[in-house]
Amino acid sequence: MNLNHFLSLLVFSPLLGMVVLAFIPKTREATIKVVGFLATLPATILALTAFIQYQAGTSLKTLSEKIDWIRFSDLQVLDENLYAVKYELGVNGFSLVLIVLTAVLATLAAIAGIYIKKEWKGFFLLFLLLEIGMLGVFAAENLILFFIFFEITLIPMFFLVGKWGYFEKENAAFSYLIYNGIGSAILLIVIIILFARTGTTNIESLKTILSSPNVDLIAPISGSMKYGLFIALLIAFGVKLPIFPLHSWMLRVHVQAPPAIVMLHSGVLLKIGAYGLIRFGMGIFPEQFQKLDVLIVILGVINLLYGAFLALVQTDFKMVLAYSSISHMGIVLMGLGAMNEAGIQGAIFQVVSHGLISALLFFLVGVMYERVHTSMIDRLGGMAKALPITSGFLLAAAMASLGLPGMSGFVSEFMVFLGLFNEMPVLAAIGSLGIIITAVYLLRAVLGMTFGAANRSYQGLDDIRAIEYVPVIVLVGLIVLIGVYPSVLSEPLKATLETILLGIGG
């Protein structure tokens, strides 16, 4: 295969499905659903191919591509790259793992599209556009291209939540748009300032320029400005992660979005915040990140405990999972703030692990909601007798989320706390209370739904169907694979981790 445009082919492969869907009459429901699902397969196949080749020893540099695109000045006589924005795609071990995660979850979420009740053509057109944006975010090698793909994800998400969501879908969609729009505006300001003062938006070039004190800049960037830009990035990506108190929009989306969309939102879109903090915050501003590491850990501990305590008192299982996501993203911040190998590796593992576990949990919520039309814990009591297989998978997903050994959640949490106890034992000890509370709220909710008192009749309900087995089996398999054989992730991440540690002086 010619690798010159491999990443472009991967990122834009869903376009083929969009073109085909455009010519299918909107009344042909079955055909639209099949085409919508099949359109996600090329990206998955290409992503897995790249991952397997990388594991076999192929250099990821062979996948990079760079094309002249936009020029903002006539200074090419001084430097051909000055104020030039190129169309450039590339991957490292971390971004490749997230591309695989995105492609796999998009395929599985397309299966959850069976629960959509109306206007399937519009749904899948927007769904595939969302996938292009997510893939492009992780493949972009300059900040402007990253921002364009980042913005592409906002538009389809707004309509997918606002049109195909549940009872308060419009409020959730506008809340999503306002918060993320503000985060995008802050990010754009940072990009413009960096571009104006350095003449480039290439990520690797920015890392070199801002970490080398002897580089002559077009306009100098003072130490205080670097801190300001880093804090702006922290806020911009903190909205996406989300970091308390920038989280309220996420609760509405998790509760109101349809199953297919909340799988992608919790599994991938939240991870853009973590990816941005690692790739740009820690990569471009390593000194500032290191100086503010205690603040980042404190924010992580607040997220962990705040999310855990509020999840403990929820009566709606969707809200339990929404607050659980806030809590688990706190673990990512704690790992990054540890600023050592174990902590950072644990944070990256947590990004992938939570993506798989949250997608599984929200899919199972969709399976239950499709049958009983509620996610209230007290109304789902006794479900184990009527839906034993669904209940079993739900318990397995909860065990993974609370960090049962042998599952991916344990590996990530163990490494994060190992790294943090070495650096900040007091904050680590406080944060460990959140792990205990996590076990309490998940077991309380799941056991209440499966073995609690039955308050309704489940007569005539079918347990999990054949097509619903596919996402469940794949996600459970990946969660167990990472838990039992963590090297499947740690090996691809090794080079990325070494680069990060070198940047922060580790």
ChimeraX attribute file (.defattr): number of C-alpha atoms within 10 A of each C-alpha:
attribute: neighborCount
match mode: 1-to-1
recipient: residues
	/A:1	5
	/A:2	7
	/A:3	12
	/A:4	13
	/A:5	15
	/A:6	19
	/A:7	25
	/A:8	19
	/A:9	15
	/A:10	22
	/A:11	26
	/A:12	18
	/A:13	21
	/A:14	24
	/A:15	18
	/A:16	13
	/A:17	22
	/A:18	21
	/A:19	11
	/A:20	14
	/A:21	21
	/A:22	13
	/A:23	8
	/A:24	14
	/A:25	11
	/A:26	15
	/A:27	12
	/A:28	11
	/A:29	15
	/A:30	11
	/A:31	16
	/A:32	25
	/A:33	21
	/A:34	13
	/A:35	18
	/A:36	27
	/A:37	21
	/A:38	15
	/A:39	24
	/A:40	27
	/A:41	19
	/A:42	20
	/A:43	27
	/A:44	22
	/A:45	15
	/A:46	20
	/A:47	26
	/A:48	19
	/A:49	13
	/A:50	23
	/A:51	19
	/A:52	12
	/A:53	13
	/A:54	17
	/A:55	14
	/A:56	9
	/A:57	8
	/A:58	13
	/A:59	12
	/A:60	16
	/A:61	10
	/A:62	14
	/A:63	19
	/A:64	20
	/A:65	18
	/A:66	13
	/A:67	10
	/A:68	11
	/A:69	10
	/A:70	11
	/A:71	15
	/A:72	10
	/A:73	11
	/A:74	12
	/A:75	13
	/A:76	12
	/A:77	8
	/A:78	8
	/A:79	11
	/A:80	12
	/A:81	17
	/A:82	20
	/A:83	21
	/A:84	22
	/A:85	22
	/A:86	21
	/A:87	16
	/A:88	20
	/A:89	24
	/A:90	22
	/A:91	20
	/A:92	19
	/A:93	21
	/A:94	23
	/A:95	20
	/A:96	23
	/A:97	21
	/A:98	26
	/A:99	29
	/A:100	21
	/A:101	22
	/A:102	27
	/A:103	27
	/A:104	23
	/A:105	27
	/A:106	29
	/A:107	22
	/A:108	26
	/A:109	24
	/A:110	27
	/A:111	22
	/A:112	22
	/A:113	20
	/A:114	16
	/A:115	14
	/A:116	15
	/A:117	9
	/A:118	13
	/A:119	14
	/A:120	21
	/A:121	23
	/A:122	17
	/A:123	20
	/A:124	23
	/A:125	21
	/A:126	19
	/A:127	27
	/A:128	25
	/A:129	20
	/A:130	27
	/A:131	28
	/A:132	24
	/A:133	24
	/A:134	27
	/A:135	29
	/A:136	27
	/A:137	30
	/A:138	27
	/A:139	26
	/A:140	26
	/A:141	23
	/A:142	23
	/A:143	24
	/A:144	21
	/A:145	21
	/A:146	23
	/A:147	18
	/A:148	14
	/A:149	21
	/A:150	22
	/A:151	18
	/A:152	19
	/A:153	22
	/A:154	18
	/A:155	15
	/A:156	20
	/A:157	25
	/A:158	21
	/A:159	20
	/A:160	23
	/A:161	26
	/A:162	23
	/A:163	18
	/A:164	21
	/A:165	22
	/A:166	15
	/A:167	12
	/A:168	15
	/A:169	23
	/A:170	20
	/A:171	16
	/A:172	25
	/A:173	23
	/A:174	17
	/A:175	19
	/A:176	24
	/A:177	18
	/A:178	12
	/A:179	18
	/A:180	22
	/A:181	16
	/A:182	14
	/A:183	21
	/A:184	21
	/A:185	12
	/A:186	18
	/A:187	20
	/A:188	17
	/A:189	14
	/A:190	20
	/A:191	19
	/A:192	16
	/A:193	15
	/A:194	20
	/A:195	21
	/A:196	15
	/A:197	14
	/A:198	22
	/A:199	23
	/A:200	24
	/A:201	25
	/A:202	20
	/A:203	19
	/A:204	15
	/A:205	15
	/A:206	22
	/A:207	18
	/A:208	14
	/A:209	17
	/A:210	20
	/A:211	17
	/A:212	10
	/A:213	9
	/A:214	8
	/A:215	12
	/A:216	10
	/A:217	14
	/A:218	12
	/A:219	12
	/A:220	11
	/A:221	15
	/A:222	9
	/A:223	11
	/A:224	10
	/A:225	12
	/A:226	17
	/A:227	17
	/A:228	14
	/A:229	23
	/A:230	24
	/A:231	18
	/A:232	18
	/A:233	26
	/A:234	25
	/A:235	21
	/A:236	27
	/A:237	27
	/A:238	24
	/A:239	26
	/A:240	25
	/A:241	29
	/A:242	25
	/A:243	25
	/A:244	19
	/A:245	12
	/A:246	17
	/A:247	19
	/A:248	18
	/A:249	21
	/A:250	26
	/A:251	20
	/A:252	22
	/A:253	30
	/A:254	24
	/A:255	25
	/A:256	24
	/A:257	26
	/A:258	25
	/A:259	31
	/A:260	26
	/A:261	28
	/A:262	26
	/A:263	29
	/A:264	28
	/A:265	21
	/A:266	24
	/A:267	27
	/A:268	28
	/A:269	24
	/A:270	24
	/A:271	26
	/A:272	22
	/A:273	24
	/A:274	26
	/A:275	22
	/A:276	22
	/A:277	25
	/A:278	22
	/A:279	20
	/A:280	21
	/A:281	22
	/A:282	24
	/A:283	24
	/A:284	24
	/A:285	24
	/A:286	24
	/A:287	21
	/A:288	20
	/A:289	25
	/A:290	18
	/A:291	12
	/A:292	15
	/A:293	18
	/A:294	18
	/A:295	15
	/A:296	23
	/A:297	26
	/A:298	19
	/A:299	19
	/A:300	28
	/A:301	27
	/A:302	23
	/A:303	30
	/A:304	33
	/A:305	24
	/A:306	19
	/A:307	26
	/A:308	29
	/A:309	18
	/A:310	16
	/A:311	28
	/A:312	20
	/A:313	13
	/A:314	17
	/A:315	15
	/A:316	18
	/A:317	23
	/A:318	24
	/A:319	21
	/A:320	23
	/A:321	28
	/A:322	25
	/A:323	27
	/A:324	28
	/A:325	28
	/A:326	27
	/A:327	29
	/A:328	26
	/A:329	27
	/A:330	30
	/A:331	31
	/A:332	32
	/A:333	29
	/A:334	34
	/A:335	31
	/A:336	30
	/A:337	30
	/A:338	27
	/A:339	26
	/A:340	23
	/A:341	20
	/A:342	21
	/A:343	30
	/A:344	27
	/A:345	26
	/A:346	29
	/A:347	30
	/A:348	26
	/A:349	28
	/A:350	27
	/A:351	25
	/A:352	24
	/A:353	27
	/A:354	26
	/A:355	27
	/A:356	29
	/A:357	27
	/A:358	27
	/A:359	28
	/A:360	29
	/A:361	24
	/A:362	28
	/A:363	26
	/A:364	22
	/A:365	19
	/A:366	22
	/A:367	20
	/A:368	20
	/A:369	16
	/A:370	12
	/A:371	15
	/A:372	14
	/A:373	10
	/A:374	17
	/A:375	19
	/A:376	17
	/A:377	21
	/A:378	19
	/A:379	19
	/A:380	27
	/A:381	21
	/A:382	23
	/A:383	25
	/A:384	18
	/A:385	13
	/A:386	17
	/A:387	18
	/A:388	15
	/A:389	13
	/A:390	23
	/A:391	24
	/A:392	13
	/A:393	18
	/A:394	23
	/A:395	18
	/A:396	17
	/A:397	27
	/A:398	24
	/A:399	21
	/A:400	25
	/A:401	27
	/A:402	23
	/A:403	20
	/A:404	17
	/A:405	15
	/A:406	18
	/A:407	28
	/A:408	29
	/A:409	28
	/A:410	23
	/A:411	23
	/A:412	31
	/A:413	25
	/A:414	16
	/A:415	21
	/A:416	30
	/A:417	26
	/A:418	20
	/A:419	27
	/A:420	27
	/A:421	16
	/A:422	13
	/A:423	17
	/A:424	16
	/A:425	14
	/A:426	11
	/A:427	18
	/A:428	22
	/A:429	14
	/A:430	15
	/A:431	24
	/A:432	18
	/A:433	14
	/A:434	24
	/A:435	19
	/A:436	12
	/A:437	19
	/A:438	26
	/A:439	18
	/A:440	16
	/A:441	23
	/A:442	24
	/A:443	16
	/A:444	15
	/A:445	26
	/A:446	22
	/A:447	19
	/A:448	19
	/A:449	24
	/A:450	24
	/A:451	15
	/A:452	19
	/A:453	14
	/A:454	18
	/A:455	12
	/A:456	13
	/A:457	12
	/A:458	16
	/A:459	7
	/A:460	8
	/A:461	11
	/A:462	10
	/A:463	16
	/A:464	19
	/A:465	10
	/A:466	7
	/A:467	11
	/A:468	18
	/A:469	12
	/A:470	12
	/A:471	22
	/A:472	21
	/A:473	13
	/A:474	15
	/A:475	23
	/A:476	19
	/A:477	13
	/A:478	16
	/A:479	26
	/A:480	17
	/A:481	17
	/A:482	23
	/A:483	23
	/A:484	16
	/A:485	15
	/A:486	17
	/A:487	13
	/A:488	13
	/A:489	18
	/A:490	19
	/A:491	13
	/A:492	18
	/A:493	20
	/A:494	14
	/A:495	14
	/A:496	18
	/A:497	20
	/A:498	12
	/A:499	13
	/A:500	20
	/A:501	18
	/A:502	11
	/A:503	18
	/A:504	18
	/A:505	12
	/A:506	11
